[in-house]
């Protein structure tokens, strides 16, 4: 896909600037003092759409009964965009295949006009599915191809069988500081390839930190994907995607998790238009839990305290290249933060994340103001694939779970939380091992990454996560053993295949009839 120097933002602008940009429009409406930008939002029949939020990323306005909005746009804004209402389709750009809800600003004179057209849905989608993708982090044309062949194909196949509308949120790190790959990644995430619209969140590797401030650091990303802070509605849910990667004045650390005062003010204005009866989902790259633990979360904490006042509040994040379920307490309430594994896994060195969980993505099913069901979908595996088994004393390269534990079986259950039940079944007898949850590296994954791929010990060989269980065999010669995991929704997953010391190369492969 070849693009001119103005990039994809120019394509969006061509398609979305329906009313044009002018300073001498006949019969132009009078604007309030200080306002320099206006426009109209109408449906495909030309009817005005009132109460639509429109923003430049700093201030938020709403359309009146004539579908008209007016803003005082700041020169550094770069974009005018709207919050897609729940009653209307997500516009898809015909050139890029990505959600089209914005247009670049190109004039800063007395006034400029930007119009938008929306297509009404037959009915509000109170039930829908959201696919959350962590860290594609492509670094070559080969890894872009892997992302397409592995993740997007997997998504499209699932979406084809879905009984509800499907959407996706890419949760940051589109590339691994290889900004020249953005055009290819835009093509990789187009609706026709993924089977659904794919929204974007910016990550730390999407920033060029050497530019010296957040605005300049993110301009390559914005050129191809548009604004970093925006919102949209589906059903009874208000989604907010925000850039929570802040440049750090300390030269020893180029970024940290948080948001600026300007971002907080924008979010306050955005949320002020959302009824408290709605559900709010915050999509960020760096986990809220991590940011709060490390630096008190700053403005991010204040933002979350506003969001927790709504009927329901959930956080979606990525960044860690592991599978995590965090439960931060915000405003006196425990919030579920779903922290997605990476679609690049351990930076494309295998088919695994750093913690040994498979490359994959989260799927969340919404009904009204609730997430009624979710699962972690391993790429190229059946949806029921939720755990692996190991012998503790087996050695992979230089790694093992335990030296003197010949009869101990380790169960790795990568999406577990406190509502799961884990059982070991030996010769037909079930033993509850839920209480044996412990933190560990995945010895199989570490052995492959460090000893086969030649990766550095940190983080490939020392990443610990708390989603492992153990069981000591009563009969060392047991011929009938399996682990059964029951998730919080009552779904049952079983595994009897034990990864052995001879299976180290399987970490770099997807399943076949033999494995």
C-alpha positions, -999 to +999 in steps of 0.1 A: +000+000+000+016+032-012+009+065+005+019+101-002+038+121+022+008+134+040-001+099+052-034+084+061-046+115+079-049+131+045-071+103+033-093+106+063-096+143+057-105+139+021-133+116+030-147+132+061-144+169+053-178+168+037-186+204+041-152+217+033-131+243+051-139+279+043-136+314+056-160+332+033-191+308+033-223+326+022-249+328+050-225+314+075-239+313+110-228+337+137-204+321+162-199+331+198-169+351+206-137+331+205-152+302+185-133+295+153-146+262+141-180+248+135-199+222+114-229+200+111-235+164+119-264+148+099-276+114+090-276+099+055-310+114+048-298+149+057-315+151+091-297+169+118-284+148+147-285+166+181-265+159+212-234+145+195-201+153+213-175+169+192-139+177+203-105+189+193-089+169+221-089+199+245-126+210+247-159+193+240-191+207+225-224+191+215-245+195+184-278+215+188-312+208+173-298+217+139-269+193+142-245+222+145-215+224+169-190+252+175-156+250+191-126+272+199-100+249+184-064+252+196-037+254+169-019+223+183-051+202+182-046+187+148-080+170+146-117+175+149-136+144+159-169+132+173-181+105+197-199+079+177-234+076+193-248+042+201-276+047+177-253+050+147-228+028+128-191+031+132-180+049+100-152+030+082-128+048+059-130+034+024-092+038+019-078+026+052-105+003+065-102+018+100-129+036+121-134+071+106-146+095+132-121+124+128-107+148+102-074+167+104-077+205+109-061+225+082-071+261+088-066+284+118-081+317+105-114+334+115-134+303+110-133+267+096-161+243+089-160+205+092-192+184+086-198+147+093-224+122+081-236+092+102-257+062+092-283+051+117-284+015+130-317-005+127-315-007+166-291+001+194-266-028+199-272-036+235-253-069+230-219-069+213-184-083+216-151-065+221-118-081+211-088-066+230-054-069+213-022-062+233+011-051+217+014-062+181+048-045+183+059-054+148+095-048+140+098-061+104+078-070+074+080-106+085+064-098+118+037-078+101+029-109+081+029-130+112+004-106+129-019-109+098-015-146+093-019-154+130-040-129+149-062-112+123-071-145+106-080-160+139-102-129+148-120-130+115-128-167+117-143-162+152-162-131+142-178-149+112-196-172+137-206-145+162-242-139+170-235-103+181-217-074+164-180-075+170-155-046+175-118-046+185-095-024+204-058-025+198-043-015+231-010+000+221+025-006+207+014-010+171+051-012+162+084-015+180+097+020+173+096+010+136+073+039+125+079+031+088+057+000+093+026+021+102+012+019+066+015-019+066-001-021+101-030+001+090-036-023+062-032-053+086-060-039+109-085-029+082-121-041+089-121-064+059-091-083+071-101-086+108-138-091+103-146-061+125-138-024+131-105-020+150-100+010+172-066+021+184-048+030+216-013+045+215+016+027+234+050+037+246+067+022+215+044+044+193+061+075+208+093+090+195+106+101+229+136+118+214+112+145+202+112+159+237+075+163+245+043+142+242+028+162+214+058+158+191+066+123+203+032+110+191+029+128+158+039+098+137+012+078+153-014+105+149-005+109+112-018+074+106-043+067+134-057+100+144-062+114+179-048+097+210-077+106+233-112+099+221-144+082+229-173+062+213-205+046+224-218+011+218-250+000+234-251+011+270-213+014+272-191+045+268-155+037+257-126+061+263-092+054+248-064+075+262-026+080+259-013+071+294+024+072+283+040+103+297+075+116+289+097+114+319+121+144+326+144+119+343+169+110+315+173+075+330+137+066+322+121+079+291+084+074+300+060+066+328+023+059+332+000+088+337-020+116+319-016+153+316-037+181+330-050+188+295-060+152+291-078+151+324-097+183+316-108+168+282-119+136+299-139+155+325-158+173+297-164+141+278-177+123+309-199+151+319-221+143+289-224+106+298-253+095+321-243+078+353-265+049+343-240+039+316-210+016+318-175+032+312-146+013+298-112+029+300-087+017+273-050+025+281-017+009+273+003+009+306-018-008+332-035+015+357-024-009+385+012-006+375+011+032+372-006+036+405+018+013+423+049+030+408+040+067+408+006+070+425-011+072+391-012+111+392-040+124+371-049+088+360-060+081+395-082+112+396-097+102+362-104+067+374-122+081+405-145+099+382-152+068+362-159+046+391-191+067+398-208+051+368-230+021+368-200-001+360-164+006+353-137-016+338-101-010+326-085-026+295-047-024+293-017-042+278+021-034+279+033-063+301+035-091+275+020-114+301-016-123+311-028-105+342-060-098+361-056-068+384-081-056+410-072-020+420-094-003+446-106+030+432-128+054+452-135+026+477-146+002+449-127-028+436-123-025+398-115-053+374-086-045+351-081-069+322-045-068+312-041-084+278-013-107+267+006-096+236-002-105+201+036-104+195+041-126+226+077-124+237+086-100+209+080-125+182+107-150+195+081-178+199+044-185+201+044-175+238+042-145+260+070-138+285+051-158+311+046-188+290+010-181+281+002-184+244+000-155+220-036-144+219-062-118+228-092-112+251-128-115+240-155-097+261-192-100+257-213-070+267-250-069+275-264-036+287-240-022+313-224-055+321-195-077+307-214-109+310-186-132+298-150-131+288-122-155+278-086-154+266-083-168+231-050-184+222-042-179+185-046-210+164-060-230+194-095-240+202-113-216+226-112-243+253-074-242+254-068-225+288-040-244+306-008-264+302+008-290+324+045-297+332+065-320+355+082-298+381+116-316+379+119-317+341+146-294+328+143-271+298+177-257+290+189-243+323+154-240+338+131-262+359+103-255+384+118-276+412+149-299+414+136-325+438+100-328+428+098-358+405+061-365+413+049-329+412+028-316+383+026-279+376-006-265+360-003-231+342-037-215+340-031-182+323-064-163+327-072-174+362-087-152+389-101-158+424-134-171+410-119-201+392-117-236+407-087-258+399-088-296+404-063-324+399-078-357+389-057-388+395-071-422+385-106-408+387-102-391+421-105-353+421-085-330+445-092-293+448-058-275+443-072-240+441-053-231+473-019-240+458-017-209+436+018-196+435+041-172+415+068-186+392+086-182+360+075-206+333+105-229+331+096-243+296+092-208+281+123-194+299+144-224+287+132-219+251+137-181+250+171-180+267+187-213+257+172-218+223+165-183+210+195-167+228+174-140+245+186-121+276+178-136+309+159-105+319+130-104+311+128-136+290+141-158+318+129-142+350+093-130+344+072-144+373+034-145+373+009-158+399-011-182+378+005-216+386-008-245+407+009-277+418-002-312+427+019-341+441+010-374+425-001-400+451+008-427+425+040-419+406+030-444+380-004-429+375-017-436+339-048-415+341-041-379+352-056-345+342-063-311+356-098-296+354-102-258+356-137-243+360-139-205+353-162-180+370-188-186+343-190-224+349-171-233+318-149-264+323-115-268+307-094-300+310-058-309+301-040-342+303-011-335+279+021-329+300+049-309+283+081-329+288+118-322+287+118-333+251+092-307+241+113-276+243+110-268+206+072-268+209+074-233+224+082-219+190+054-238+172+017-237+168-004-268+174-004-297+150-020-331+150+011-343+169+012-316+197 
